[in-house]
């Protein structure tokens, strides 16, 4: 008789690329994450998708990282505040993981257990892209840290909104936050990280061309959602 706790990872899973390949959330709800560099439009597209799903009768939870809880929002303020420009890379990674752990335990997992559709603006792929690739901490440690922080909770689907820098930069805030203010080389590494993750895990991460109007991009988002999860045909 299997006496393992349902949240324990499968016995044969090792902390390598096969883990990040994605096992899905394992709950009756659906977990979809939105990824991309700042200014790609993912927050807007997530809200548009939420509205469309609610019109079809789904209960939808929209949240973000870091944030989504009082603790998470406080950690977000620390992470994005330009005053902390000299924050160590490991401290940065741990703060993101702490906010994520709290959000998963208090918000995301309960909603998935309840059968809701959870849409999250950033999740563990952000840590891989920004800290793993951008900061040079590597994927192995980031995967290990976040598997532990989330008790092995992976998205059912991740949408990577891809937008040229020339278009994306025009959407950024006039006063950049701590990460937006990093140099071009850092953001180049982050972008490359996302594209490598997309190549490694095409069955979980889908690229969305983020060029065009909000309606055009949303049409592409919904086409992928329907293809992968069939949420709009029910």
Buried (B, 14 or more C-beta within 10 A) or exposed (E): EEEEEEEEBEEEBEBEEEBBBBBEBBBEBBBBBBBBBBBBBBBBBBBBBBEBBEEEEBEBBBBBBBBBBEBBEEBBEBBBEEEBEEBEEEEBBBBBBBBBBBBBBBBBBBBBEEEBBBBBBBBBBBBBBBBBBBBEBEBEBBBEBBBEBBBBBBBBBBBBBBBEEEBBBEEEEEEEBBBBEBEEEBBEBBBEBBBBBBEBBEEBBBBBEBEBEEEEBBEBBBEBBEEBBEBBEE
